[in-house]
Amino acid sequence: MFHLAKALLCLFVIIRFLLPLPWPKAWKVVAAVLLMVVFQHSLISLLVFGTMLSPEVPRQVMIAANWISGIILLLAAFQLLSDLTALTLAALRRRHVLIPTLIRYAGGVVAIALTAFGVSQAIRVPPAKEIELPVRGLPEEFDGYRIVHLTDLHISRLFHAPWVEATVERTNAQQADLIVITGDLIDGDLHARHADIAPLQRLRAKDGVFAIPGNHEYYFGHDLWMRQYASLGMTTLSNEHVLLSRSGATLALAGVNDLTAPRFGLPGPDFVKALKGVPPSAPVVLLNHQPKEARLAAKAGVDLQLSGHTHGGMILGFDRLVAQFNNGFVSGRYSVGDMELYVNNGTALWIGFAIRLGKPSELTVIKLRRR
């Protein structure tokens, strides 16, 4: 259905935008074929590589594919708006209304330029974003505690070793007390990503680096990847917690598995197991890749949940649709009962839809505050 929907959307752009242009027929045929082939790059990747999540093609090819795909999406939105406007005017004037060719060209130029900007925003190394989050019952010793929150790095041919190195350098520059990574670190198997992920071993924080799996870890061999993360110096949390100490005060850091896990015969998220044995006086910071079960986490006694997965919705407006699949949680801070939830827009995003407009990537520096 996904690939069929993309084909129909591209066909709409070809019929309603491309064919009415006053170009030679041969030009329009070539352009139509190019648009359809590029827009179906995920299907081509599935047929050639066996997965649409990690096409092993040159980075420049993926940048171009995302740029052209983004142009098609914006042209579809532009054409739909133009058609609705033309229909409205036709109804008011009671005669047929044509869309001027100049308007089509203007829409094309805007789509090309806006998508180029959106792709550049998607593939950048994000600047540090500093926020403060209140935590119920936070001991005075942890007031001002700094956490760098990374998520959805999707290390791949698009987000390759040089990008990872720059991200690690910028993360370490924050001199955080703690670094956490809430899943989807990779796209691809270990053999393909071994060199790209290696720079993560240079991440440094006073209390260490902690990671949990996202749904993509399960697609490429969960157990193998979790062992690899541990070999790079990360502490992985699987429905468990650790206690962090400051001058006798305690903060619990818990992590749960992803909701995708049961599809692969592995344990899913278990809040009760993850929090078992946490001292009653210790506030709980939970790492949970997907935000959709935040209300269950709040009922379990979590004080702050850090999540990713949504990529912030990627495009302003489109984020409202993404929110519907995540129980309303898509980007930024939410109060869920007595618990605070922060949904990170993502340090990167999936290689197959690398465009951001109004929903920037994040390297988030969280300062905990007493509530």
C-alpha positions as CSV (number, residue, x, y, z in Angstrom):
1,M,0.0,0.0,0.0
2,F,2.9,2.4,0.8
3,H,4.4,2.0,-2.6
4,L,1.0,2.2,-4.4
5,A,0.2,5.4,-2.6
6,K,3.5,6.9,-3.6
7,A,2.9,5.9,-7.2
8,L,-0.6,7.4,-7.3
9,L,0.7,10.6,-5.7
10,C,3.5,10.9,-8.3
11,L,0.9,10.1,-11.1
12,F,-1.2,13.0,-9.8
13,V,1.8,15.4,-10.2
14,I,2.6,14.1,-13.7
15,I,-1.0,14.4,-14.9
16,R,-2.0,17.7,-13.2
17,F,1.3,19.6,-13.1
18,L,3.7,18.2,-15.7
19,L,1.5,17.3,-18.7
20,P,-0.2,20.8,-19.0
21,L,3.2,22.5,-19.3
22,P,4.0,23.7,-22.8
23,W,7.1,21.5,-23.2
24,P,7.9,19.1,-26.1
25,K,6.3,15.7,-25.6
26,A,9.7,13.9,-25.4
27,W,10.8,16.2,-22.5
28,K,7.6,15.4,-20.6
29,V,7.9,11.7,-21.1
30,V,11.5,11.7,-19.8
31,A,10.6,13.9,-16.9
32,A,7.6,11.7,-16.0
33,V,9.7,8.5,-16.0
34,L,12.5,10.2,-14.0
35,L,10.0,11.4,-11.3
36,M,8.3,8.0,-11.0
37,V,11.6,6.1,-10.8
38,V,13.1,8.4,-8.2
39,F,9.9,8.6,-6.1
40,Q,9.9,4.8,-6.0
41,H,13.5,4.6,-4.7
42,S,12.3,2.8,-1.6
43,L,10.7,0.1,-3.7
44,I,13.8,-0.2,-5.9
45,S,15.9,-0.4,-2.7
46,L,13.7,-3.2,-1.4
47,L,14.0,-5.2,-4.7
48,V,17.8,-4.7,-5.0
49,F,19.0,-4.7,-1.4
50,G,16.2,-6.6,0.3
51,T,15.3,-3.6,2.5
52,M,14.1,-0.1,1.9
53,L,15.5,1.1,5.2
54,S,19.2,1.1,4.3
55,P,20.0,1.4,0.6
56,E,23.8,0.9,0.1
57,V,24.3,3.6,-2.5
58,P,26.5,6.6,-2.6
59,R,25.6,9.5,-0.3
60,Q,25.2,11.9,-3.2
61,V,22.6,9.6,-4.8
62,M,20.5,9.5,-1.7
63,I,20.7,13.3,-1.3
64,A,19.5,13.7,-4.9
65,A,16.8,11.1,-4.4
66,N,15.5,12.9,-1.3
67,W,15.6,16.2,-3.0
68,I,13.6,15.1,-6.1
69,S,11.1,13.2,-3.8
70,G,10.6,16.3,-1.7
71,I,9.9,18.3,-4.9
72,I,7.2,15.8,-5.9
73,L,5.6,16.1,-2.4
74,L,5.5,19.9,-2.5
75,L,4.3,19.9,-6.1
76,A,1.5,17.6,-5.1
77,A,0.5,20.0,-2.3
78,F,0.8,23.0,-4.6
79,Q,-1.2,21.4,-7.4
80,L,-4.0,20.3,-5.0
81,L,-4.2,23.8,-3.6
82,S,-4.2,25.2,-7.2
83,D,-7.0,22.8,-8.3
84,L,-9.2,23.6,-5.3
85,T,-8.7,27.4,-5.9
86,A,-9.6,26.9,-9.6
87,L,-12.7,24.9,-8.8
88,T,-13.8,27.5,-6.3
89,L,-13.3,30.3,-8.8
90,A,-15.1,28.3,-11.5
91,A,-18.1,27.8,-9.2
92,L,-18.2,31.5,-8.3
93,R,-17.8,32.7,-11.9
94,R,-19.8,29.8,-13.4
95,R,-17.2,29.2,-16.1
96,H,-14.0,27.1,-16.5
97,V,-10.9,28.5,-14.9
98,L,-7.4,27.6,-16.2
99,I,-4.3,27.6,-14.1
100,P,-1.8,30.0,-15.8
101,T,1.5,28.5,-16.9
102,L,3.4,31.2,-15.0
103,I,1.7,30.0,-11.8
104,R,2.9,26.5,-12.5
105,Y,6.5,27.7,-13.1
106,A,6.4,29.7,-9.9
107,G,5.2,26.7,-7.9
108,G,7.9,24.6,-9.4
109,V,10.7,27.1,-8.5
110,V,9.4,27.4,-5.0
111,A,9.2,23.6,-4.6
112,I,12.8,23.1,-5.9
113,A,14.2,25.8,-3.6
114,L,12.2,24.9,-0.5
115,T,13.1,21.2,-0.8
116,A,16.8,22.0,-1.3
117,F,16.6,23.9,2.0
118,G,14.7,21.1,3.7
119,V,17.2,18.4,2.7
120,S,20.1,20.6,3.8
121,Q,18.4,21.0,7.2
122,A,17.8,17.2,7.5
123,I,21.4,16.2,6.8
124,R,23.2,18.8,8.9
125,V,24.9,18.2,12.2
126,P,22.4,19.9,14.5
127,P,23.4,22.8,16.8
128,A,23.0,22.3,20.5
129,K,19.5,23.1,21.8
130,E,19.4,23.9,25.5
131,I,16.2,23.4,27.5
132,E,15.3,23.1,31.2
133,L,12.9,20.4,32.4
134,P,11.4,20.3,35.9
135,V,11.5,16.9,37.7
136,R,9.2,16.0,40.5
137,G,11.2,15.2,43.7
138,L,14.6,16.0,42.2
139,P,17.2,16.2,44.9
140,E,19.0,19.5,45.3
141,E,22.3,17.8,44.4
142,F,20.9,17.1,40.9
143,D,19.5,20.5,40.3
144,G,21.2,21.8,37.1
145,Y,22.3,18.2,36.1
146,R,23.0,18.3,32.4
147,I,21.9,15.5,30.0
148,V,22.7,15.4,26.3
149,H,19.8,13.6,24.6
150,L,20.5,12.1,21.2
151,T,18.1,10.0,19.2
152,D,17.3,8.7,15.8
153,L,20.8,9.0,14.5
154,H,20.0,6.5,11.7
155,I,23.7,6.0,10.9
156,S,23.8,5.0,7.3
157,R,25.2,5.9,3.9
158,L,23.5,9.3,4.4
159,F,24.6,9.9,8.0
160,H,28.1,8.3,7.6
161,A,31.3,8.4,9.5
162,P,32.2,12.1,9.0
163,W,28.7,13.2,10.1
164,V,29.0,10.9,13.2
165,E,32.4,12.3,14.0
166,A,31.1,15.9,13.9
167,T,28.1,14.9,16.0
168,V,30.3,13.3,18.6
169,E,32.6,16.3,18.7
170,R,29.7,18.7,19.2
171,T,28.2,16.4,21.9
172,N,31.4,16.2,23.9
173,A,31.8,20.0,23.7
174,Q,28.7,20.3,25.9
175,Q,30.6,18.7,28.8
176,A,27.5,16.9,30.0
177,D,27.0,14.9,33.2
178,L,25.2,12.2,31.2
179,I,24.7,11.2,27.5
180,V,21.6,9.2,26.6
181,I,20.6,7.8,23.2
182,T,17.0,6.8,22.8
183,G,17.2,4.3,19.9
184,D,17.4,4.0,16.2
185,L,21.1,4.6,16.1
186,I,21.6,2.7,12.9
187,D,20.2,1.6,9.5
188,G,22.0,-1.4,8.1
189,D,23.7,-4.5,9.3
190,L,26.9,-4.5,11.4
191,H,29.1,-5.3,8.4
192,A,27.8,-2.3,6.5
193,R,27.9,0.1,9.4
194,H,31.0,-1.0,11.4
195,A,33.2,2.0,10.3
196,D,30.4,4.6,10.4
197,I,29.4,3.8,14.0
198,A,32.9,3.6,15.3
199,P,33.2,7.3,16.3
200,L,30.5,6.8,18.9
201,Q,33.2,5.1,21.1
202,R,34.6,8.6,21.7
203,L,31.5,9.9,23.4
204,R,32.3,11.2,26.9
205,A,30.2,12.2,29.9
206,K,30.9,12.3,33.7
207,D,28.3,9.6,34.4
208,G,28.7,7.7,31.1
209,V,26.7,7.0,27.9
210,F,23.5,5.0,28.0
211,A,21.5,3.6,25.1
212,I,18.3,1.8,24.4
213,P,17.0,0.1,21.2
214,G,14.5,1.7,18.8
215,N,12.5,-0.1,16.3
216,H,15.2,-0.1,13.7
217,E,17.6,-2.1,15.9
218,Y,15.2,-5.0,15.6
219,Y,15.1,-4.8,11.8
220,F,18.9,-5.3,11.6
221,G,19.6,-7.8,14.4
222,H,18.9,-6.4,17.9
223,D,21.1,-8.7,19.9
224,L,24.2,-8.2,17.7
225,W,23.7,-4.4,17.7
226,M,23.2,-4.1,21.4
227,R,26.5,-6.1,22.0
228,Q,28.2,-3.7,19.5
229,Y,27.0,-0.7,21.4
230,A,28.3,-2.1,24.6
231,S,31.7,-2.7,22.9
232,L,31.8,1.0,22.0
233,G,31.5,1.9,25.7
234,M,27.8,2.5,26.0
235,T,25.7,1.0,28.8
236,T,22.6,-0.5,27.3
237,L,19.3,-0.7,29.2
238,S,16.8,-3.4,28.5
239,N,13.8,-3.1,30.9
240,E,16.1,-2.2,33.7
241,H,17.6,0.8,35.6
242,V,20.8,2.1,37.1
243,L,21.2,4.5,40.0
244,L,23.2,7.7,39.7
245,S,24.6,9.3,42.8
246,R,25.6,12.8,43.8
247,S,26.7,13.4,47.4
248,G,24.4,10.7,48.8
249,A,21.4,11.7,46.7
250,T,20.1,9.3,44.1
251,L,18.5,9.6,40.6
252,A,17.2,6.5,38.8
253,L,17.8,6.2,35.0
254,A,15.6,3.5,33.5
255,G,15.3,2.2,29.9
256,V,12.8,0.0,28.2
257,N,12.7,-2.1,25.0
258,D,10.8,-0.9,22.0
259,L,7.2,-1.8,21.1
260,T,8.5,-3.5,18.0
261,A,10.3,-6.2,20.0
262,P,7.5,-8.8,20.3
263,R,7.3,-9.0,16.5
264,F,10.8,-10.5,16.6
265,G,10.1,-12.8,19.5
266,L,11.8,-10.5,22.1
267,P,10.5,-8.9,25.2
268,G,8.6,-5.6,24.7
269,P,8.7,-2.6,27.0
270,D,8.1,-3.5,30.7
271,F,7.7,-0.6,33.0
272,V,7.2,-2.7,36.1
273,K,10.4,-4.7,35.5
274,A,12.4,-1.6,34.6
275,L,11.4,0.2,37.8
276,K,11.6,-2.8,40.2
277,G,13.9,-1.9,43.1
278,V,14.1,1.8,42.5
279,P,14.3,3.6,45.9
280,P,11.0,5.4,46.7
281,S,13.0,8.7,47.2
282,A,14.7,8.5,43.8
283,P,13.0,10.3,40.9
284,V,13.0,8.3,37.7
285,V,14.2,9.4,34.3
286,L,12.9,6.9,31.7
287,L,14.4,6.3,28.2
288,N,11.7,5.0,25.9
289,H,12.1,5.3,22.1
290,Q,8.5,5.7,21.2
291,P,6.4,8.3,23.1
292,K,3.0,6.8,22.5
293,E,2.8,4.9,25.9
294,A,3.8,7.9,27.9
295,R,0.5,7.7,30.0
296,L,1.4,4.2,31.1
297,A,4.9,5.3,32.1
298,A,3.4,8.2,34.2
299,K,1.1,5.7,35.9
300,A,4.1,3.4,36.6
301,G,5.8,6.3,38.6
302,V,8.1,7.8,36.0
303,D,8.9,11.5,36.6
304,L,10.6,12.3,33.2
305,Q,10.4,10.4,30.0
306,L,12.8,11.1,27.1
307,S,11.7,9.8,23.6
308,G,12.3,10.2,19.9
309,H,10.9,8.1,17.0
310,T,8.6,10.7,15.5
311,H,11.4,12.9,14.0
312,G,9.2,15.8,15.1
313,G,6.9,15.1,12.2
314,M,9.6,16.5,9.8
315,I,7.4,19.0,8.1
316,L,5.2,21.6,9.8
317,G,1.6,20.6,9.1
318,F,2.6,17.0,8.3
319,D,3.5,16.7,12.0
320,R,-0.2,16.7,12.9
321,L,-0.6,13.5,10.9
322,V,2.4,11.9,12.6
323,A,1.0,12.9,16.0
324,Q,-2.1,10.8,15.3
325,F,0.0,7.6,15.2
326,N,1.7,8.5,18.5
327,N,-1.2,9.2,20.7
328,G,-0.8,13.0,20.1
329,F,2.9,13.1,21.1
330,V,5.1,14.3,18.3
331,S,7.6,17.1,19.2
332,G,8.7,19.0,22.3
333,R,7.5,19.0,25.9
334,Y,4.3,17.6,27.3
335,S,2.9,17.3,30.8
336,V,1.4,13.8,31.3
337,G,-0.1,13.7,34.8
338,D,2.8,14.3,37.2
339,M,5.3,13.3,34.6
340,E,7.2,15.4,32.1
341,L,7.6,14.0,28.6
342,Y,10.2,15.4,26.1
343,V,10.0,14.2,22.5
344,N,13.2,15.0,20.6
345,N,12.8,15.9,16.9
346,G,15.7,13.5,16.2
347,T,19.5,14.1,15.8
348,A,19.0,12.8,12.2
349,L,16.2,10.8,10.5
350,W,15.5,7.9,8.2
351,I,17.4,7.9,5.0
352,G,14.3,7.4,2.9
353,F,12.6,10.7,3.9
354,A,15.3,13.2,4.6
355,I,13.6,16.5,4.6
356,R,12.9,19.0,7.4
357,L,10.8,22.1,7.1
358,G,9.9,23.8,10.4
359,K,10.8,20.8,12.5
360,P,14.6,21.1,12.9
361,S,16.9,18.3,14.0
362,E,18.2,18.4,17.6
363,L,21.3,17.8,19.7
364,T,19.4,18.5,22.9
365,V,21.1,19.6,26.2
366,I,18.6,19.1,29.0
367,K,19.2,20.8,32.3
368,L,17.2,19.2,35.1
369,R,15.5,21.5,37.6
370,R,13.7,20.9,40.9
371,R,9.9,21.2,40.8
